[in-house]
């Protein structure tokens, strides 16, 4: 495979415009188009004619003894072990980029959104809006039995 030049050569690069002042160049001299009407290219890499005859597994240390750790004391602290506070703060800052201060969100609202999405994934309803509907006194709430889903 040829080396990529430091500056794109217009003869062998196709520009993709991101904004008025930024262009990315993608090498297409050693690639073929997937479809004639598509701008997706895939590299022309020849198939391997040979294959290895020896398998060399990587070495791992001796087996470790199992160590059972205690669960965190609250469900929130267990959830924060998988989605730490710094990550929620980072997502909130990404969301708040170029937003007015009165529309900014906090990390607590990020956790709330994640909780809603997890709840909606575990408790399916016929329609999405049924998650926010309440039963009326004339109509008793209905109960739906859900079979366990394979994950």
C-alpha positions in Angstrom: 0.0 0.0 0.0 1.4 3.4 -0.9 2.2 5.9 1.8 -0.2 8.8 2.3 1.4 12.1 1.3 1.5 14.9 3.8 -0.8 17.1 1.6 -3.6 15.6 -0.3 -3.1 15.2 -4.0 -6.3 16.3 -5.8 -5.7 13.6 -8.5 -6.0 10.8 -6.0 -8.2 12.3 -3.3 -11.9 13.0 -3.2 -12.8 16.1 -1.1 -15.8 15.9 1.3 -16.9 19.3 2.5 -17.8 19.6 6.1 -18.3 23.4 6.3 -17.3 26.3 4.1 -13.7 26.4 5.4 -13.0 22.7 6.2 -12.4 19.9 3.7 -11.4 16.3 4.4 -9.6 14.2 1.8 -10.1 10.5 1.6 -7.8 8.3 -0.4 -9.6 6.6 -3.2 -6.7 5.5 -5.5 -6.6 2.0 -3.9 -10.3 1.6 -3.3 -13.4 0.7 -5.3 -16.9 2.1 -5.0 -19.5 -0.1 -3.4 -22.4 1.1 -5.6 -22.3 3.5 -8.6 -24.7 5.9 -7.0 -23.0 5.7 -3.6 -20.0 7.6 -2.3 -18.9 4.6 -0.1 -15.5 3.2 -1.0 -13.8 0.0 0.3 -10.1 -0.7 0.0 -8.8 -3.0 -2.7 -6.9 -5.4 -0.5 -6.0 -8.8 -2.0 -7.2 -11.9 -0.2 -4.6 -13.7 1.8 -3.3 -16.8 -0.1 -1.6 -18.3 2.9 -2.6 -19.0 6.4 -0.7 -19.9 9.5 0.1 -23.4 10.5 0.9 -22.7 14.1 -1.3 -21.4 16.8 0.5 -19.4 19.5 -1.8 -18.5 22.3 -0.9 -15.5 24.4 0.2 -16.3 27.9 -1.8 -15.3 30.9 -0.8 -15.5 34.5 -1.8 -18.2 36.9 -5.5 -18.4 37.7 -6.6 -15.9 40.4 -8.7 -16.9 43.3 -12.3 -15.5 43.1 -12.8 -12.4 45.0 -16.4 -11.5 45.9 -16.9 -7.8 46.5 -19.8 -6.2 48.4 -22.4 -4.4 46.3 -22.7 -0.7 46.8 -25.2 0.4 49.5 -27.7 2.1 47.2 -28.9 1.4 43.7 -27.7 4.8 42.6 -24.1 4.1 43.7 -24.3 0.7 41.9 -25.4 2.6 38.7 -22.6 5.2 39.2 -20.1 2.3 39.2 -21.0 1.8 35.6 -21.8 5.5 34.7 -19.6 7.6 36.9 -20.4 11.2 37.9 -17.6 12.6 35.8 -19.1 10.9 32.7 -22.5 12.3 33.4 -21.0 15.8 33.9 -19.2 15.4 30.6 -22.4 14.4 28.7 -24.2 17.4 30.3 -21.4 19.7 29.2 -21.6 18.4 25.6 -25.3 18.9 25.6 -25.0 22.4 27.1 -22.6 23.5 24.4 -23.9 26.7 22.8 -27.1 26.6 24.9 -28.4 29.5 27.0 -27.8 29.1 30.7 -31.6 28.8 31.4 -31.8 25.7 29.1 -28.6 24.0 30.5 -29.0 20.5 32.0 -27.2 19.0 35.0 -25.7 15.6 35.6 -28.7 14.7 37.7 -30.9 15.2 34.6 -28.6 13.0 32.6 -29.0 10.3 35.2 -32.8 10.8 35.1 -32.8 10.4 31.4 -30.8 7.2 31.6 -33.1 5.9 34.2 -36.1 6.6 32.1 -34.6 4.9 29.1 -33.7 1.8 31.2 -37.2 1.7 32.7 -38.8 2.0 29.3 -36.6 -0.8 28.0 -37.5 -3.1 30.8 -41.2 -2.2 31.0 -42.5 -2.3 27.5 -45.9 -0.7 26.6 -48.0 -0.9 23.4 -47.2 2.7 22.7 -44.5 5.0 23.9 -47.0 7.5 25.2 -48.5 4.9 27.4 -45.5 5.3 29.7 -46.8 8.7 30.6 -50.5 8.0 30.7 -52.5 7.4 33.9 -55.5 5.3 34.4 -58.8 7.0 34.6 -61.3 6.2 37.4 -63.8 4.9 34.9 -61.2 2.7 33.2 -59.4 0.3 35.6 -55.7 -0.1 34.9 -54.9 -3.0 32.7 -52.2 -5.5 33.5 -50.1 -7.0 30.9 -48.0 -10.1 31.6 -44.7 -9.9 29.8 -42.7 -13.1 29.0 -39.0 -12.8 29.9 -37.0 -11.7 26.9 -33.7 -13.3 25.8 -30.8 -10.9 26.0 
